[in-house]
Amino acid sequence: MKKSVKYRLPIIIAVFIVAALGVYFIVNNIFFEKFYMSRKQSMLEKSFYEVKQTVEEGNPADILSGFEKLMTNSGISVILLDSSGGVITSSTTNVTPLRNQFFEAILSSRNDENLIVRTKDYFIQRLSDSNTGTDYMVLCGSTEDNEFIMLRVTIESIRENVGLSNTFQAYIIIVLSIICVVVVFVVTRLKAANAKLSEDIKEKIEIDDMRKEFLANVSHELKTPIALIQGYAEGLKEGVASDEESRAEYCDVIIDESAKMNNMVRQLLNLTRLESGTESLSMENFDITELLKSRITAFEIKARQLGVYFILGNDEPCIVCSDPSKVEEVIDNYISNAIDHASGEKRIDVSFTVINDKLRVNVFNTGEPIPEEALEKVWIKLYKVDKSRNRQFGGFGLGLSIVKAIMEELGNGYGVENCSDGVVFWFELDRAK
């Protein structure tokens, strides 16, 4: 989901840019020729008044120079005729076709079909040369001396320019679209790479923090038994325990603390082996009810000593497919954890429910709920809800980490939930086919 959101904005921007370029091309293709024709018309009108002013000022050299300038700079052909139709001067040496076109324009101006505009000084219309197939925009007007001026520009050149412009812009749009897509792709990849780098850095920091916390926790857990062993061993050496009973008590403490350290190291090695994924699973069908009964029996003495009692919620056989030894270890850790934390009524309910092709095993104990902020952390190695690390239960905070590693290896769900009068830990297994 996050990835799709991350890519969505660059894709939207790319689509918007390409769409905008496409709209621009369509609008340009439809309206540019009209706009260009309007500009040419304005150019003819402006040129007409310039020519008229030059002619009325009566300097032949200026007239010829002005005509040549228009022909060179704007592609406008100009011819000046007297009142009887004779040629006074022209921008081209081949005056006959231009003169004939002037008369054709005069005759056809009565037909408004090709007329573009008419004023008191001039009219502008379209003309077509049947011999060459060329279309023209022609302006015909007169001076105060009744001399006639005709300006002509080819429409074909306008259309050619518009076509060239549209073609060129189409290429630009295609190139820009490709560049846009490439840029968006590169930016997206860079953003993805940066996001991945940020995630990797964050993960590394979290791993470093977890490693530091783990080492601190291990040091804390080992410090107490080592200190006790050292203290009692020195007491024995210095003869503090003078009688046999005291020496036996000192030895019992040393043996007990050594056993706790050995158990912790064994659990750490077991957890490391599980997390490395080097252990192979031995999947088989077995009765989960019988396994639960046997594990409850194994913990009854310890439970009775602490005033805890069990209730088995299911008695009917139920066959599951999993690794029995791994499941047994999960059950043992859940039951041991429940015994250590049972309070109030000191009741432990062990049951299971069938959900489609899954079976959920629940181990509930009455007692205090787990703080909400700690529910997701109980699976962390050496994490304890009780920060004072009371040693009365002899636990190291590794059992639930082992459960997590086993269940992830088995590919099934697990979890913990607070209830109104206690806490329930659960895990799921596949039912036998």
C-alpha positions in Angstrom: 0.0 0.0 0.0 2.7 2.4 1.0 4.6 1.7 -2.2 1.5 2.4 -4.4 1.0 5.7 -2.6 4.6 6.6 -3.0 4.5 6.0 -6.8 1.1 7.6 -7.3 2.1 11.3 -7.2 5.0 11.1 -9.8 2.7 9.0 -12.1 -0.1 11.6 -11.8 2.4 14.4 -12.6 3.6 12.6 -15.6 0.1 11.9 -16.9 -0.8 15.6 -16.3 2.2 16.8 -18.2 1.6 14.5 -21.2 -2.1 15.3 -21.2 -1.3 19.1 -21.1 1.1 18.7 -24.0 -1.6 16.7 -25.9 -4.2 19.4 -25.3 -1.8 22.1 -26.4 -1.1 20.2 -29.6 -4.8 19.7 -30.4 -5.6 23.4 -29.6 -2.6 24.5 -31.7 -3.7 22.3 -34.6 -7.2 23.6 -34.6 -6.7 27.3 -34.0 -3.1 28.1 -35.0 -3.9 28.4 -38.8 -6.8 30.8 -38.0 -4.6 32.8 -35.7 -1.8 32.9 -38.3 -4.2 33.9 -41.1 -5.4 36.7 -38.8 -1.9 37.9 -38.3 -1.2 37.8 -42.1 -4.4 39.8 -42.6 -3.2 42.4 -40.1 0.2 42.5 -41.8 -1.4 43.1 -45.2 -3.5 45.9 -43.7 -0.5 47.5 -42.0 1.6 47.2 -45.2 -1.2 48.8 -47.3 -1.2 51.9 -45.2 2.6 52.1 -45.3 2.6 51.7 -49.1 -0.3 54.2 -49.5 1.6 56.8 -47.4 4.8 56.2 -49.5 2.9 56.5 -52.8 1.1 59.6 -51.7 4.4 61.3 -50.7 5.4 60.8 -54.4 9.1 59.6 -54.2 9.6 56.9 -56.8 12.8 55.7 -55.3 11.2 55.2 -51.9 8.2 53.5 -53.5 10.4 50.9 -55.3 12.6 50.4 -52.2 9.5 49.9 -50.0 8.0 47.3 -52.5 11.3 45.4 -52.5 11.5 45.5 -48.7 8.0 44.0 -48.4 8.8 41.3 -50.9 12.0 40.4 -49.2 10.9 40.6 -45.5 7.3 39.5 -45.6 6.9 37.7 -48.9 4.2 40.2 -50.0 4.0 41.0 -53.7 2.9 44.6 -54.5 1.8 46.4 -57.7 0.8 50.0 -58.2 -1.5 50.9 -61.1 -2.7 54.2 -62.4 -6.4 55.1 -62.8 -6.6 53.4 -66.3 -5.0 50.2 -65.1 -1.5 50.8 -66.3 1.5 49.5 -64.3 3.4 52.3 -62.4 5.7 50.1 -60.5 5.8 46.6 -59.1 7.8 44.4 -56.6 8.3 41.8 -59.3 9.5 42.0 -62.9 6.8 39.6 -64.1 3.9 42.2 -63.7 1.3 40.7 -66.1 0.1 37.8 -63.9 0.0 40.2 -60.9 -1.9 42.8 -62.9 -4.4 40.3 -64.2 -4.9 39.0 -60.7 -5.8 42.6 -59.6 -8.5 42.8 -62.2 -9.8 39.3 -61.3 -10.0 40.5 -57.7 -11.9 43.6 -58.7 -14.4 41.5 -60.7 -14.9 38.8 -58.1 -15.1 41.2 -55.2 -18.8 41.5 -55.9 -19.2 37.9 -54.8 -18.9 37.8 -51.0 -18.1 34.0 -51.0 -14.3 34.6 -50.8 -14.5 38.0 -49.3 -12.6 38.3 -46.0 -13.1 41.9 -45.1 -14.2 45.2 -46.8 -13.6 48.8 -45.6 -13.9 52.2 -47.2 -10.2 52.1 -48.1 -9.7 48.4 -49.2 -11.1 44.9 -49.4 -9.4 41.6 -48.7 -10.4 38.3 -50.3 -9.1 34.9 -51.2 -8.1 34.1 -54.8 -7.0 30.9 -56.4 -4.7 30.6 -59.5 -6.2 27.9 -61.6 -3.0 27.5 -63.6 -0.7 26.9 -60.6 -3.3 25.8 -58.1 -2.0 28.4 -55.6 -4.3 30.2 -53.2 -3.7 33.8 -52.3 -4.8 36.4 -49.8 -5.2 39.7 -51.8 -5.7 43.2 -50.6 -6.9 45.8 -53.1 -7.1 49.5 -52.2 -6.7 53.0 -53.7 -4.9 56.2 -53.0 -6.2 59.8 -52.9 -4.9 60.2 -56.5 -7.1 57.3 -57.7 -4.1 55.0 -58.1 -4.6 51.4 -57.2 -2.6 49.3 -54.9 -2.7 45.5 -54.7 -0.8 43.4 -52.1 -0.7 39.7 -52.3 0.6 36.9 -50.1 0.3 33.1 -50.8 -1.9 31.2 -48.5 -0.1 28.1 -49.4 3.0 29.3 -47.6 0.9 30.0 -44.5 -0.5 26.4 -44.5 2.9 25.0 -45.1 4.3 27.0 -42.1 1.3 25.9 -40.0 1.9 22.3 -41.1 5.6 22.5 -40.4 4.9 24.1 -37.0 2.5 21.4 -36.1 4.8 18.6 -37.2 7.7 20.2 -35.3 5.6 20.6 -32.2 4.4 17.0 -32.5 8.0 15.8 -32.4 8.7 18.1 -29.4 5.6 16.7 -27.6 6.7 13.1 -28.3 10.3 13.8 -27.1 9.1 15.7 -24.1 6.7 13.0 -23.2 9.5 10.4 -23.4 11.8 12.6 -21.4 8.9 13.2 -18.8 8.3 9.4 -18.5 12.1 8.8 -18.1 12.5 11.5 -15.6 9.5 10.3 -13.6 10.8 6.8 -13.8 14.3 7.9 -12.6 12.8 10.1 -9.9 10.6 7.3 -8.7 13.5 4.9 -8.6 15.6 7.4 -6.7 12.8 8.0 -4.3 12.3 4.3 -3.9 16.1 3.8 -3.4 16.1 6.7 -0.9 13.1 5.2 0.9 14.8 1.8 0.9 18.0 3.4 2.2 16.1 5.2 4.9 14.4 2.0 5.9 17.7 0.1 5.9 19.3 2.8 8.1 16.3 2.8 10.4 16.4 -1.0 10.6 20.1 -0.9 11.3 19.6 1.6 14.1 16.8 -0.5 15.5 19.0 -3.6 15.3 21.9 -1.8 17.0 19.5 -0.6 19.7 18.1 -4.1 20.1 21.7 -5.5 20.2 22.7 -3.0 22.9 19.6 -3.7 24.9 20.1 -7.5 24.5 23.7 -7.3 25.7 22.6 -5.1 28.6 19.8 -7.5 29.5 22.1 -10.6 29.2 24.7 -8.8 31.4 22.0 -7.9 33.9 20.6 -11.5 34.0 24.1 -13.0 34.4 25.3 -10.4 36.9 23.1 -11.6 39.8 23.8 -15.3 39.6 27.5 -14.7 39.1 27.6 -12.4 42.1 25.8 -14.9 44.2 28.1 -17.8 43.1 31.2 -15.7 43.7 29.9 -14.5 47.1 28.9 -18.0 48.4 32.1 -19.6 47.0 34.3 -17.0 48.8 32.3 -17.6 51.9 33.0 -21.4 51.7 36.7 -20.7 51.1 37.0 -18.3 54.0 35.2 -20.8 56.3 32.1 -18.5 57.0 30.0 -21.7 56.9 31.4 -23.5 59.9 29.0 -26.4 60.2 27.9 -29.0 57.7 24.4 -27.7 57.3 25.5 -24.1 56.4 28.1 -25.5 53.9 25.3 -27.6 52.3 23.1 -24.5 52.1 26.0 -22.5 50.4 26.5 -25.3 48.0 22.8 -25.5 47.2 22.7 -21.8 46.3 25.8 -22.2 44.1 24.3 -25.2 42.3 20.9 -23.4 41.9 22.4 -20.3 40.4 24.7 -22.3 38.2 21.6 -24.2 37.0 19.8 -21.0 36.2 22.8 -19.7 34.2 23.0 -23.0 32.4 19.3 -22.9 31.6 19.7 -19.3 30.3 22.6 -20.2 28.0 20.7 -23.3 26.8 17.6 -21.2 25.9 19.8 -18.6 24.2 21.5 -21.3 22.1 18.1 -22.8 21.3 16.7 -19.5 20.3 19.7 -18.7 18.1 19.3 -22.1 16.4 15.6 -21.5 15.8 16.1 -18.0 14.4 18.9 -19.2 12.0 16.5 -21.6 10.3 19.0 -24.4 10.3 16.7 -26.8 12.1 14.5 -29.1 10.0 10.9 -29.7 10.9 9.5 -33.2 11.5 5.8 -32.8 10.4 3.3 -35.5 11.5 -0.2 -36.1 12.6 -0.9 -36.2 16.4 -3.7 -35.7 18.9 -3.4 -32.2 20.4 -5.7 -33.1 23.3 -3.4 -35.8 24.5 -0.4 -33.5 24.2 -2.1 -30.8 26.2 -3.1 -33.3 28.9 0.5 -34.6 29.2 2.0 -31.1 29.5 -0.6 -30.1 32.2 0.4 -33.2 34.2 4.1 -32.3 33.8 3.5 -28.9 35.4 1.0 -29.9 38.1 3.5 -30.2 40.9 5.0 -26.8 40.3 1.5 -25.3 40.0 0.3 -26.9 43.2 3.2 -25.5 45.1 2.2 -22.0 44.0 -1.5 -22.6 44.6 -2.4 -22.6 40.9 -4.9 -25.0 39.4 -5.7 -26.1 35.8 -8.9 -26.4 33.8 -8.8 -28.4 30.5 -11.6 -27.1 28.3 -11.5 -29.9 25.7 -11.5 -33.6 26.2 -12.4 -34.9 22.6 -9.6 -36.0 20.3 -8.4 -33.5 17.6 -5.8 -34.4 15.1 -3.4 -31.7 13.9 -0.4 -31.8 11.5 2.8 -30.2 12.9 6.1 -30.9 14.6 5.2 -32.4 18.0 8.4 -31.5 19.7 8.2 -27.9 18.6 4.5 -27.6 19.6 5.3 -29.2 23.0 7.9 -26.5 23.5 5.4 -23.8 22.7 2.9 -25.2 25.1 5.5 -25.6 27.9 6.5 -21.9 27.5 2.9 -20.7 27.6 2.0 -22.8 30.6 5.2 -21.9 32.5 4.5 -18.2 31.7 0.9 -18.6 32.9 2.0 -20.2 36.2 4.5 -17.5 36.9 2.0 -14.7 36.3 -1.2 -16.2 37.7 -2.8 -14.2 40.5 -6.1 -13.7 42.1 -8.1 -16.9 41.5 -4.9 -18.4 40.2 -6.7 -20.4 37.5 -5.2 -21.5 34.2 -7.6 -22.5 31.4 -6.2 -24.6 28.6 -8.5 -25.0 25.6 -8.7 -25.0 21.8 -11.2 -23.9 19.2 -11.5 -25.1 15.6 -11.7 -22.4 12.9 -12.1 -23.9 9.4 -8.8 -25.7 8.6 -7.0 -24.2 11.6 -7.0 -25.0 15.3 -6.3 -22.3 17.9 -4.8 -23.3 21.3 -5.5 -20.9 24.1 -3.7 -20.7 27.5 -5.4 -18.3 29.8 -4.4 -17.3 33.3 -6.2 -15.0 35.8 -4.2 -12.0 36.9 -3.1 -8.5 36.0 -3.4 -7.4 32.3 -0.3 -6.7 30.3 0.0 -2.9 29.6 -1.1 -2.1 26.1 2.3 -0.6 25.1 4.0 -3.9 26.1 1.7 -6.3 24.2 3.8 -6.3 21.1 7.1 -6.3 23.0 6.6 -9.5 25.1 8.0 -11.5 22.2 11.4 -9.6 22.3 14.3 -11.5 23.7 14.9 -10.8 27.4 12.0 -8.3 27.5 10.1 -8.3 30.8 7.0 -6.3 31.6 8.3 -6.0 35.2 11.2 -3.7 34.7 12.4 -4.4 38.3 13.2 -8.0 37.1 12.0 -9.7 40.2 13.7 -13.1 40.3 11.0 -15.0 42.2 10.0 -16.9 39.1 13.5 -17.6 37.8 12.5 -16.6 34.2 14.8 -14.8 31.8 12.2 -13.4 29.3 13.3 -15.9 26.6 10.4 -18.3 26.5 8.0 -16.1 24.4 10.9 -15.3 22.0 11.3 -19.0 21.5 7.5 -19.3 20.9 7.8 -16.5 18.3 10.7 -18.2 16.5 9.0 -21.7 16.5 5.6 -20.3 15.2 7.3 -18.3 12.5 9.2 -21.4 11.5 5.9 -23.4 11.4 4.2 -20.6 9.4 1.3 -20.3 11.8 -0.2 -17.4 13.8 0.4 -16.6 17.5 -0.5 -13.8 19.8 -1.6 -12.4 23.2 -4.8 -10.6 24.3 -5.9 -9.0 27.5 -9.2 -10.3 29.0 -11.5 -8.8 31.7 -9.9 -11.0 34.4 -6.6 -12.1 33.0 -4.4 -12.7 29.9 -4.7 -15.3 27.1 -1.8 -16.4 24.9 -2.7 -18.4 21.8 -1.2 -20.1 18.7 -2.6 -21.9 15.7 -1.9 -25.2 14.0 -3.0 -26.9 10.8 -5.7 -29.5 11.2 -4.8 -32.9 9.7 -6.3 -33.5 6.2 
